[in-house]
Amino acid sequence: MSPFQPVRLEHASRLLNHGPTVLVTSAHAGRRNVMTAAWSMPVEFTPPRIAIVIDKSTYTRELIQASGHFGLCIPGAGLAELVDAVGTLSGREVDKFQRFGLRAHPGPMTGVPLLEDGCVAWLECRRLPEPHAEHTYDTWFAEVLCAAANPRIFVDGRWSIRPDNADLHTLHHLGAGVYARADHTVSIRRT
């Protein structure tokens, strides 16, 4: 008899989804927004492409549809409360950058707002329209045009998770407002 217990299907995605939580930034015609997203992943190496789930009802989605661009900012653990807060407010009702005192700089390729304070990295992305995936599954695809990372935690193309950079360890959404922090690595010795 297996010691495993059944998982309700509405929670099955949580078994896979504990990659880094991201802040999605967007702007168009003088309007801007930032939202939290837990479901994002790389889908191709060259050119680098990603997939992300952005619900039909979000203000961010409207801005991305209009501009064709967005930013993915990867927050460090020190931003846990902010990550949760921007994920619970609508940008239609309040300018979240102003409300939370977020300083953004324009991305070098598209001008999309990018966050660095407390974040470990950012990716500037161009939407690759896939109408069926977007409308049926809320899954969006994008090409990464430009990326940058904090050298305190990302060095020579690898994460460097150490006790002295704990404020920059990535956050991983576990569901229902609970997050885990990446806090150590396991190195495998290859022969």
C-alpha positions, 0 to 999 in steps of 0.5 A, a space after each residue: 500500500 502506497 503512503 501517498 495520499 490523493 491530491 484534489 485536482 484543483 491543487 495538482 498544479 501546486 505539486 509542480 508550481 514552486 518556481 520563482 514568483 515574478 512581478 509582471 510589469 506593463 505600460 501603455 499610453 501613460 498607464 502602467 501596472 505591476 502584478 504578481 504571477 506564480 506560473 511562469 517558465 522558460 520554454 526555449 533556449 535560443 532565442 530565449 522564450 518564456 510562457 506565463 499565465 495572465 488571467 483574462 480579468 487583469 489590467 496587466 493583460 490589457 496593457 500587454 495586449 495594447 503594447 506587446 511588451 512586458 517585464 518579468 521582475 524576479 523579487 527577492 525574499 525581502 519583498 515577500 509582503 510587497 509581492 503578496 500586496 501587489 497580487 491582491 490589488 487591481 491596477 485599474 483602481 490604484 497606481 501600484 507603483 505610486 502606492 507602494 513607492 516602487 522605483 522603476 526604470 525603463 527597459 532598454 529595448 521597449 521602455 517597459 517599467 523594470 524593478 531592481 530594488 529588492 529584485 534579483 533579476 529582470 527580463 524584458 519581453 516581447 509578446 508572441 501572440 498565440 490567440 488560442 492559448 491566450 484565450 482558452 488557457 490564459 497562457 502567454 508566450 514571449 521572447 526575452 529581448 534583454 535580461 539583467 541580474 544582481 551579481 550578488 546572487 547570479 554569477 557566471 550564468 548560475 544562481 549563487 544562493 548563500 547565507 550572506 545574500 538571503 534577502 535576495 533568495 527567490 520566493 516560491 508560491 505554495 498557494 493560499 498566501 504561503 511562500 517558500 524561500 530558496 535557501 540552499 543548494 545541493 551540488 552533485 559531484 560529476 565524475 
